[in-house]
Amino acid sequence: MGAWLRKDDARPSMESYCLCVKVVVSGAADRVVHYTLSQILYNMYEPPSDNELEVLYDIPDRGDQIKILWLQKAAIGFYTVKLKGTLIENTDEKYAMHMLDTAYIRTTHRRQGHGLSILTDLLQGRVGQDMGLSSPISRSMWRVLKRFLRDFPEWRENLWEMEGAGKEGDRKLIWLSLASKNKQQNKGSTV
């Protein structure tokens, strides 16, 4: 007979979600890859869906961190981060915390764990620190967040949906939003 596993033994590690290589954009060639993904492929061939709460991507600000997701020598997506303390362009406000601003995965690579891979890459080494996600959050990212917070409850009090700089009053705790959505769905199913 096999031994019983403790709950923490059966839980996945953050490293187990790192499915692809994530490279920080640093040179002109990387910027061309990002531009091709965000402004050409996404806009022309995989346009955002209003039903999924997806939006067009702006060109990142100069201070944004951009990472490209590579799988088997092919660029399959990217994400951009607004760094804490960075000045918001055309204002005198600074971001209150790091914020995931955009995330994109090619449709042929969706539902394969790459969204979880983005979150784990972003949060690696930042336990206990607040992290924001820019509003609106797409429906697919809400599903990723629900799974992530189920697997990693220690992040439930640190992930925020942000408007603007993410100061007090401009952010909502994602875990509470998920709980509220779940409660509303359960109410609707009993009617």
N, C-alpha and C positions, 0 to 999 in steps of 0.2 A: 504494500500500500504506500502511496505517496504521502509526503508530509504536507500539512496545511500551510498555506501561505498567509502571512500577515497582510493586512490591507495595504500597507506601504510597499511591501514586496511586489504586489501585483500592479501597482501604479506605474505608469510609464515615466521615464525620466525626460527632462526637457531635451536632452541630447538625442533621444530616440526620434524626435520629430525633425531633425536636421537632415532633410532628404537631398538637398541640392547645395551647390556652392554659391555663397553670396559674396559678391565682390564690390567693394566701395568704388564708386566712380571717381576716377582721378585724372584721366587724360581725355584728349579730344576723341579718340576712338570709342571710349566708354560713353561719352556724351552723345555721340552719334547713335549708338545702340539704344540708349535711353530714349532719345528723341524719336527714333524709329518705332519703338514699342509704344510710347505714350501718345505721340501725336499722329502717327500714320496707321500702324496696325490697329490700335484700340479705336481710334476715331473712325477710320474708313472701313475696316473689315470686321471688327468686333465692337460695334458701337454700344454705348451705355444704354441700359434698359431702365426706363422710368419706373416700371413695376418692381425692379430690384433695388431701387433707390441709388442707382449708379449715376455718376456725374462725369463730365468732361474734366480732363486734367489740365491744370495750368503748367506753364514752364516753372520748374522749381526756383525758389529764390537763391541768391548767391550763397547764403549761409546754410542751406539745407544739405543734409547728408543723403546721398542716393546710393542704393545698393541694387545691383543687377543679380537676378537669380539665373544660374547656369545649370543645365542638366545635360550631360553627354554632349558637351561643346555647343549647345544651343541656348540662346537667351530665351527663357520661358516667362519672365516677368521682372518686376522691380518693386521697390518701395522707397518712399522718401520720408525723412524725419526732420521736423523742425526741432532744433536743439534748444534746451532750456537756456534762458537768458539772452537768446538771439532777439534782436530788435525786429519788430514787425514792420515791414516796408511801409512807408508813408504814414507812420504813426510814431508816437514816443513810448509805446508799450513793448514789453518783452514777454516772451513765452514763459509761463509759470512752471512748466515741466516739459520734458521731451514729449513730442507728439508725433505719432504716426499720421502723416498727412495724406499719403496716397499709397495704395497697394494694388497691384495688377498682376494677374496670372493669366496667360493665354488660355483660351477656352479648351484647347486640347489637353491641357494639363491641370484643369480644375478637378476638384473632388478627389485629389490624390494626396492630401496632407500638406500641400505647400503653404496654405494660409497659416496652419499651425506652425510650420517651419519658420515663417516670417515672424510670428509672435515670439517664438522661443529665441530666435536670433536677436530680436530687439530687446528682450527682457533678460537675456543671459547676463549674470553678474550684477543685476540691479534689484535684487530682492529687497523689498521694503520701500523702494522708491516709487513715487507716483509716476504714472505714464498715461498720456492722453492719446485719444484717437479723434481725429477731426470729424466734425459733424457735417453732413449726414453720414452715418455708417450704413453701408449696403446690407441688404438682407443676408447675403452670403457671408459677410464678415460677422454679422450677429450670430449666425450658426457656428462659425469658427470660435467666437468668443465664448459662447455657451459651452462648447466642448472643452475649450481650454480651461475655463474656470471650474468646470466639473473635475477635470484631471488635476488642476493645481489650485486648490482652494486658498492657498496662502496669498494669491494675487487678488482676491475678491475685493479687498478694501483699497486697492492701489490703481485700478484701471478706470479711467474717466472718459466720458464722451465730452468733447470740448467745443466750445464756440470761441472764436477770437483767441485771446491770449490764455484762456483757461483759468482766469482768476476766480475767486469765490463768486458764486452766482452765475458763472459762465461755464459750469461743468456739472455733469451728473454722473454718479457712480454707476458704472455699467452693470455690476452685479444686481443692484436694486432695480435698474431698468429691465433686466432680464427676468427678475422675479415678478415684477409688475406685469410684463407681457405674458408670462406663463400663467399668472393668476387670471388675467383677462381671457386667455384662450380656454382655460378650464371652465370659467363662467359661461362662455359662449357655447361650449360643448354640452352643457347640462340643460340648455334651453330647448 
